């Protein structure tokens, strides 16, 4: 076994952001690396994930995920290679998925790591299409939104890691029409030409409600919400009777410092008998085997396509996070530490 490095760099949260996170809210620090304790493994991270939910963990508020602690490393999905093992069942050279990202080396409790196979898919895919975002799309569409063949589906944030998969999965399962919204004309083109959406629009080009009504003249049955705000209001107007919305994220208001206006047309929920349901992917673990089998099959056949935006180098990790919050990524935003 090669000698372990003396130190590792990791991103620490040093101040609670107010509004948009700033560079002075975080610090890239060097810490010593030691042999893993009993029942633990030392992993050299090759890729780590930056995701919208991480913005909420920077606030000191009670939520579904505990807040990041000040002057401690931030956390998130990561894949890497085991370089030292103090745990049965894990050998040096194994590749694993775990939750201690934002750092070059991680000492991970063995029960919190899962082996992954780089021959099935590129390792970074386990942070995206075969990981939490893919599972979110799958569970949110099929279980939470009760999607059925013939439904018309609208997805906001449709070029992101989750949204791009939702639209394609809906098409693969027989949606009558799939509409996506994104924040640039290039992303709109990608949605239609590469991902097979029936229609897409740039929400910056005009009122969302008008653009959605034009793209979905017969209304929508399912809305997968990654954005909230004006998009949710537009969906309520376009819903057919008994429409269902999966409320997955509201990235439009994550950095707001004042309360954001709710949809002004919420009364439509009554007359249209709509169902709006929030979702957390962790509630749907029972779907995992089905998800891996079905999505793995779509990947092998080439029916399901995915993109990644890869930022190289741990020193650019925070920039990648901010870029993701601004929508600069197409597909999954990944920080790569391969070297």
Secondary structure, DSSP 4 states (H G I P E B T S, - for coil): -PPPPSEEEEEEE-S--SSS--GGGEEEEEEE-----TTEEEEEEEEEE--THHHHHTS-S--SSPPPPBTEE--B-EEEEEEEE-STT--TT-EEEESB-SBSEEEEEGGG-EE--TTTS-GGGGGTTTSHHHHHHHHIIIIIS---TT-EEEESSTTBTTHHHHHHHHHHTT-SEEEEEESSHHHHHHHHHTS--SEEEEGGGS-HHHHHHHH-TT-EEEEEESS-THHHHHHHHHEEEEEEEEE---GGGTT-SSPPPPPTTTTHHHHTT-EEEE--GGGGGGGHHHHHHHHHHHHHHT-S---EEEEESGGGHHHHHHHHHTT--SBEEEEE---
